Amino acid sequence: MFLSKYATRCAPKATTQTRQYSAMTQYFPESPTLNRHSQPIEPLQTVSHLDNGVTLVTHETAYSPISQVTVYVNAGSRHETTESLGCSHFFQKMAFEATTFNSSIRIVRELEKTGASVSVQNGREFIAYQAQCLRQAMPKVLGVFANALRFPRLHKIDVDPHKAEIMTEAENFASNPQLLVTEGLNTSAFRGSSLANSIVCPPHAAGQMNGGKLANYHKEQFTPANLTFVGVNVDHKALTDVVNPLFGDMPTRSNADNSTAQYRGGSVIMNEFRKNNPDENFGNHVAIGYRGLGYNDEMHLDFAVLHELIGSGSNVYTHSTSGRASDLNKWTKGHSNVYSAQGFNMNYSDAGVFGIYLTMNGDSSASTVESTFEFLNNLDITKEAFEAAKKRLTIKTYSAATSRVSLSDNIARDNNYSPDAVVKAINAVSMENVQASLKAALSSTPTISAYGNVSDLTKF
């Protein structure tokens, strides 16, 4: 504030052009500035495939010296079997370590030379190898990726050090109520299908992991048809010219798993965890879910709008006005034992689950859950609330498109993804369809996942 007033009093009169820039830029000429385009550049998105099935997608909104390249491998935990349980977690931990041709030190040094920021995440459907780098460094970075993805060294000396690391991670996971409840929700909602597999390797599977299991999983899942390269602010021809010699000679193989997940419902009550940890005071965590839809279903936006309609509520004071007008917030105010309530909508390619996540105190979990059922069954969708929900979803859609990570994830799910097309589809969602989708969902078997002093929930 002081700088602004001082600059106004003492600086010479600004020209029309300099008024476009901030006060800091006007009066400190050494500050770097960006060239401004006189006309906005339309997003350019291109999709192509190598002869062996590798998919390449590039999205460019404007010229930028910073590129992001992500390699998505359809090798998440849902692709694991009883024999390969936990393999995706191990591959995430072992990324960019020793390969057949290079040591881990060499790989790290090569990446450091480029200045790239590199990370790897494992999920239920994908393992994502991600890099943010300068444009000119993209070929070098993908060269390292090719080495790590195609030729990982899986000897005993490479695998064993990660067993203790993953077991420790599993122990930490077991002390996090939100993670436990979320995993329990998936396990119960999709029981009997591989989508119920946890993204965290179970301790017993970690202890039995070996190079042979990992090699078999790599052979089955790291195939050309399972690889998608997404480049944000990357020239498509440049990406093709780099990826083709690195991955174009990979032999084609049929995908091992083409199964479809089915929502089933049920309950996971984790009261015993609190018995083992009596000194931990996390409160009670309960997730109540119903059948949703996968993101490949043409009606899945009904549940996205419904998620915005449900909103959130809290009995903890906050300065934020977000969600205060939602029905869920009004419901929360009538339940003093509830710390917070939050709608959720988790969807995968072929299945989904939506509902409400509660954190609460006291021993009245059962009555609160029954009240939550009543809230959902009596949810009154007004025209005003419906239109406001669609606007909030529109804002979130465009906001996500400004993030390279979110944009890449959405493109990996739908190679022809366009924020404008999604918003157009959101605008086409009708209140009648949302009401019908809610009614159909509530007719499914509910899923309850609970942690804490929740023995009274066993009746569900």
Number of C-alpha atoms within 10 A of each C-alpha: 5 7 9 11 9 10 14 14 9 9 10 9 10 12 9 7 7 13 12 11 10 10 14 13 15 17 16 9 9 9 9 8 9 5 6 7 8 6 6 9 11 9 12 13 21 16 14 14 17 16 13 17 19 21 22 23 25 25 25 19 15 14 11 12 11 16 22 24 27 26 26 26 23 22 26 27 27 23 24 21 14 9 13 17 28 28 29 30 22 21 23 18 18 20 18 26 19 22 20 12 12 17 13 15 11 15 19 14 11 16 22 13 11 15 14 21 12 17 14 18 17 22 18 21 20 23 23 24 22 24 23 22 21 16 17 12 17 23 15 17 24 21 18 17 22 16 19 23 20 17 15 23 21 21 15 12 10 16 19 17 11 17 20 13 13 21 19 13 15 16 12 11 14 13 15 12 21 20 13 18 22 18 19 25 26 23 24 21 31 24 19 14 16 22 27 20 25 22 20 23 23 18 18 11 17 24 15 13 23 18 16 13 17 23 15 14 22 19 12 17 23 19 23 24 19 20 23 23 25 28 29 25 23 25 19 22 11 12 20 20 11 17 19 17 11 16 19 18 12 17 10 14 16 12 14 10 13 8 12 11 21 17 25 18 21 19 23 24 21 22 18 14 16 19 12 9 11 10 8 12 10 17 19 24 25 29 27 22 32 25 28 28 26 20 19 14 12 10 17 19 21 23 27 23 26 25 21 22 27 25 22 26 25 23 17 9 6 8 5 7 7 11 18 14 13 18 20 26 20 15 17 22 16 11 15 12 17 24 18 21 24 20 21 22 21 19 19 18 15 17 22 24 26 24 27 23 23 24 23 22 17 12 16 15 25 16 12 17 19 11 14 21 18 11 15 17 13 9 15 12 16 11 10 8 17 18 16 15 21 24 17 13 23 20 12 12 19 16 13 16 16 11 12 19 18 14 22 28 18 18 22 24 17 13 20 14 17 19 16 13 11 16 19 12 13 19 14 11 17 15 17 11 13 22 17 13 20 21 13 13 20 18 12 15 16 22 27 26 26 30 26 28 23 22 16 14 21 14 7 14
